[in-house]
Amino acid sequence: MRLSTSTNIMDRYQKVQSAVSMEDCIRRCHAAGYRVLDMNCHDMSNPGMPLAQDNWEAWAHHVADLAAELGIEFSQSHAHFYHFLHPDLQNLAWHEELLRRSIDCSAILGVRWMTVHAATEAQTKGFSHARSKRGNLEYFPPFFERALKKGVGIVLENMFDPNPLQRTYTASPEDLLDLVDAFHDARIGVCWDFGHANLVGIDQNMSLLQVGSRLKSTHVSDNHGTSDEHLLPFYGLMDWQPLMNTLKQIGYAGDLTFEITPFLDRVPPAIRDTALRHTVEVGQYLMAMAESDGTPELGMREG
């Protein structure tokens, strides 16, 4: 495993304190010790963001050149997402264009695995596994074909139920694996979001054993079991030692990718780089856990 982070750790142009460009994010992540990143194309698709501009393709090549100059690899990306099965969806054509741009941007950056969200059929009040599965199988193929032709693999992410009365398709490992397997293509796998799984309340170790070799990428964050807080590991209530051991047990060979969206939002710019280096230290400790049955020694993993 290698340590990685989503660019949403510091790409929040429109967030709380000061604007941080993608270029600045990449440089600061590199200086902190990251050598692998996950391009969050969803954030970059928001109004006013680079993928929503006419010159988006030139921007993507510029980012690719900067990454190559620094020795940064974009191994993962997160596609633009939206509720494509919602009966009242507006601006479908624009959403589809942003998804295509996410695919093409990922190809330009050399991404191996692009994360997508399945949608839940919402035409009736009752949840239907069958209708949700059918809707996703009807919607995704042309987009997946575009990505696969460009060398970008697809990973479907496990989701979570926002409240006890609202079911979400692919929140259960059974739904997720059933959908992934329905495509009958080894280039379509699973992105495991640890924070989402904690909110569902499942035994993540058993679920990861079920996922097995389908696991191609991860979203790593912590929470307190009540909301999708996207905390840095050890800042919530999750038990990381058995999870890291399970990743090793199933032979996971992908990256350990932080998705800790709000971590730096309110950190003063003067100490933002210090906080960013702390995330690298936490990530190194997590990876050391995978090689240990107990508490790993500090500094036992370098780089």
TORTIDO-75045 format. One record per residue (C-alpha): x, y negated, z negated; residue in one letter. Coordinates in steps of 0.001 Angstrom, whole numbers, plus 500000, padded with zeros to 6 digits. Each point is the difference from the previous one (the first is absolute). Last residue first. Example, Ala and Ser with C-alpha at 12.3 -4.5 7.8 and 13.67 -1.06 7.14 Angstrom:
BEGIN
513670501060492860s;498630503440499340a;
END
This chain:
BEGIN
508553492180496859g;501104502060496996e;498220502661498006r;501194501077496549m;500105496344498945g;497737500468497026l;499815503627498916e;496856501830500950p;497352500736497350t;498898503601500391g;499546502573502732d;502402498115502267s;500618499707503743e;496640498410500732a;500553497708497024m;503046498543501762a;497636498806502715m;497912498197497397l;503097498410498442y;501103498705503392q;496553498508500508g;500079498264496621v;503414498534500801e;498745498810503400v;496984498365498351t;502353498188497609h;501870498553502977r;496725498357501083l;499529498505496542a;503448498427500184t;499237498741503515d;496837498298498741r;501800498229497160i;500141496464501437a;496839500599502072p;497907500270496825p;498303503428499755v;496275499563500604r;499660501996503203d;503005502240499394l;498198503172498918f;496730499330501826p;500381502518502859t;501827502850498327i;499928502405502938e;503322501701499341f;501159502606502477t;501717503232499020l;501073501167503434d;499519503279501801g;501572503404499427a;497423501566497689y;501145503535499295g;496833501059498186i;501926500495496757q;501851496689500331k;496755498078500227l;498714502071497077t;502980499008497843n;499316496343500768m;496398500415498930l;500979501888496858p;502280497133498886q;497704497141501002w;497346500122497284d;497619497164500910m;498922497408497436l;501007496677501542g;503194497917500056y;502084503185500248f;499795499868503812p;499600496446501382l;496348499024499978l;497626500187502964h;496987499116497807e;497459502249501711d;497532499906497107s;499026502058496933t;502657502703499642g;502634497777498412h;502008499551503196n;503229501046501714d;501332499688503540s;501634502148502671v;498567500238503497h;501418503122501618t;500906501521503354s;499978503265501975k;498017502391497810l;498522502679502284r;502709502359498730s;498187500534496719g;496631498266499695v;498705502709497683q;503136499796497828l;499499496244499948l;496460500546498725s;501167502282497206m;502523497390498879n;497501497201500365q;497495501570497628d;497029497830500928i;498745496921498194g;498834498099503082v;501798496918498685l;503253501943499653n;499693501149503605a;499740496408501186h;503133499025498073g;501981502936501347f;499227499171503636d;500950503058502048w;500426499374503730c;498886503142501801v;500601501455503458g;499482499554503733i;503084500917502048r;499350503656499144a;496888499833502201d;496805501999499543h;497862496839499592f;497562501808497688a;502868500751497601d;500231496333499011v;496247499762499408l;499780503150497866d;503135498941498144l;498478496669499007l;496589501389499102d;501556502704497802e;502435497540498423p;497032497941498793s;499961496254500636a;499931500871503708t;496479498538500451y;499018497592497253t;497119500682497629r;498295497120498239q;498153500648496731l;503066500567497804p;501648496772501249n;502649499068502558p;500400503676501007d;503592500579501099f;502000500460503231m;502507502599501176n;501918498595502960e;500025501394503526l;503447500199501580v;500658499494503714i;503253500531501878g;501444497261502218v;501902501213503061g;498324497634502478k;497810502766501440k;499059500904496425l;498792496475499284a;497807499677503103r;498548503471499447e;499218499123496385f;498151496893501144f;498013501903502621p;499225502798497501p;498884497870496981f;496314499213500493y;498230503265500771e;501891502053497423l;499452497239497439n;496243499904500598g;499716503792499915r;501810500196496675k;497803497311498498s;496827501642501286r;501029503401498606a;501176498721496626h;496751498130499513s;499602497538497161f;496434498859499323g;498999496388500504k;499739500431503749t;501779498329502908q;503255499846498064a;502208502718501475e;503295499671498141t;503117498864501850a;503450501603500218a;502932497759499202h;503177500020502100v;503685500319499137t;502638499902502738m;502818502552499854w;503251499990502005r;500406496235500457v;502532498889502613g;499259496280499543l;498673499625503559i;497836503096499495a;498539498584496791s;499236496723501766c;498196501951502734d;497884501908497497i;499185496939497915s;499170498120503214r;497540502757500921r;498413499697496547l;499794496228500419l;498285500487503365e;497491502369498407e;499205497409497347h;499540497384502715w;497599502226501968a;497998500830496856l;499356496337499185n;497228500692497443q;499167503283498299l;496337500281498992d;499647503791500286p;503290500635498169h;501844502859501680l;503049497879500935f;500564498861496427h;503281498178500612y;503688500791500136f;503080498452501591h;502699502633500028a;502476500672497221h;503555500699501077s;502686502552499240q;503654500717500789s;501006496393500623f;503766500312499729e;502206497142498778i;503639499761501104g;500045496216499694l;500389499265503721e;497573502785500875a;497381498526497671a;500474496552501530l;499634501387503524d;496822501880499052a;498562496848498416v;500680498036503198h;498464502790502082h;496846499833497867a;499874496204500322w;500266500247503798a;497041502398499917e;497918497748497758w;500316496963502296n;496221499575500380d;499534499953496229q;498045502444497792a;503057502222499604l;501957497027498590p;497553498891497274m;497590497087500417g;496950502136499316p;501083503350498480n;501751502480502285s;503394499751498241m;498348501230496826d;498767503074501864h;503315500496501780c;501697500789496703n;503413501076501279m;501442502709497740d;503685499510499199l;503259501955499702v;503385498565498987r;498935498434496721y;502790498754497729g;498882496608498704a;501803498217502847a;498085502104502533h;496684499196498329c;500933496312500057r;500862500074503712r;496821501883500903i;497772497678497971c;501680496931501471d;499262501263503512e;496438500842499030m;499543496436498822s;499496499137496347v;497737497023499289a;500169498775496429s;497942500592496907q;496736501911500200v;499501501761503299k;499451499022503631q;503294501201501429y;499897503165497920r;502992501823501450d;501706500771496691m;499072503474498735i;497665500145502998n;503058501054501986t;499301503496498780s;502892501455498097t;502501502775500568s;502183502340497984l;501255503057501828r;499054503603499406m;
END
